[in-house]
Amino acid sequence: MNKNNKGLELVDGPLNVQTITNNWYTAYKDSNYGAIITFVGIVRDEDEIEGLSFDVYEPILNSWFNTWQEKAEKKNALVLIAHSRGDVLNHNSSYIAAVCSAKRRVALEMIDEFVEDFKKTAPIWKYDLKNNNRVYAKDRSTKIDGAGILAL
């Protein structure tokens, strides 16, 4: 596990949802937040894939995450994220996000914006696992603005 950036966890393989969300709850329940909203992404069994595999470009991810932390701080909130690197088989989690805030409305609105922006902007490349091979999932990928050669 990599915890270079407070609130950002990168994990090799599938995420342990119970451990991560319980750790977040334990860490922040006494911080006077009125809401902790989580989103758990699960790899679906579709298109005959065995799972997904992920490559992460950490420098851009850290910068993106820091921008979101700054947005959250202005609203007396905190954003958290855990994401997988490498292979994650079907029916396992590869992505967990959370927003802690004093007011529930802030957390509810921010979790939606945060998850959508992550899917659109984060420098994470997704591959289908088929027949023990990684196949770039280009049709389900989004070009990252300003990524240059990393846009694939």
N, C-alpha and C positions, 0 to 999 in steps of 0.2 A: 504494500500500500504506500502511496505517495501523498504526503500532506504538506507540500511546499507552501500552499496558500491557505490561510485559515478559512475553513468552510468549504474547501474544494478537495475532494478525495478522488484519486485515481487508483483503481484496483485491478490487478491482473485477474481476468476471468470473471465469473458471475458475481453479482453483489449479494451479500447476506443482508436481505432487507430488514429482518427483525433486529439484527445487531446494529446496523447503521441508524435506523430510525429510533431505536431505543436509546442509543448513545446521544443522538441529537436531542431527544426529549429530556434525557437526564441532564445534559449540559445546559439547556436553555429554559427549563421549566421554572426555575427560580429567578429568572432575569426580568420578571415583570412584563413579559409578553402575554397578551390576552389570547393570542392565536398562534398555533404552529400548524401550518397547512403543508401536507406532503403530496407529492406526485410520484408514483412508481411506474416506470416503464417496463414492460415484460415482452420478451421476444415471442412473437406469434409463430405458430406452425402454419406456414402458408407457402405456396409456390414450390413445394417439395424441398424446402431448405431444412437443414438439420439444426441451423442456428445462424448467428451473425458473428462477425469478427470486426474489431474496431482498431484503427490506428488513430492516435491522438498527437496533435502538434501542440505541445505544452506552452511554449512562449506566447502564442496567440490566445490560447485558452485562458491563461493566467491574466492577460490584459483584458480580455472580454469579461472575465469574472470580476476583476477589480472595478471595472466600470459599473457593473451591476451592484456591487457592494456599495459604491458611492451613491447610486440612485436610491438604494434601500435605506441607507443612513439618513438621507434627507427626509424620509418618511417614518423615521424611528422604527426601522425594520432591519432584518438581516436575511440574506439569501444563503442557502447551502446547496451543495451538489455533490453527488457521487456518481462516477461513470466508470464503466469497464474499459480495459484495454485487452486486446486479444479476443479469444473465442468465448462466446456465451451461447449455450445450447438452448433450444426452444423451451419455453415455459419457465425461464429464469430471468432475473432482472439484470438489465445493463445500465439503467439510468434511474436515479432518484434525485428529486429536487425538493427543496422546502423553503418556505418563507415564514419567518417569525416576525410578528409585529404586535404592537400594543393594541391595535384595532383590527377586528376580523375583516372588515371591508378592504382595508389596505392589503392584507395577506391574500384574500380571495382574488382581488384584481391583479396583484403583482405575480402570483403563481402562474396565472394564465399568460401574462406578458413574458415572464421569465422562460417558461417552457417553450413557448412559440419562438421567441428570439433564439433560444438555444438551438432548436431544430433548424432554424434558418441560417444561423451565423457561426456557431461553434466549429472550430477546426477539427472535426472528427470525421474520419472516412469509414464508411460502412461497407462490409463485404458479406455476401451470402456464403454460407458453408453448404456446399453440395458435393457429395461423393468424396469427402475428405479434402476438398479444394476450396480455396478462397476465391470468389468471383466478385469483382467490384460491382456494387449495386448502383451503377450510374443512373438508371432510370428513377431511383428513389433518392438521389442525392441532390443537394442544392449548391450551386456555385457560391463561393464565399467572396463577397465584394472586397476588393483590395488585396486578395491573397496572391495575385500574380501566378507564379508557377504552381503554387500549392492548390490552386482552384481545381486542378484536374479537369 
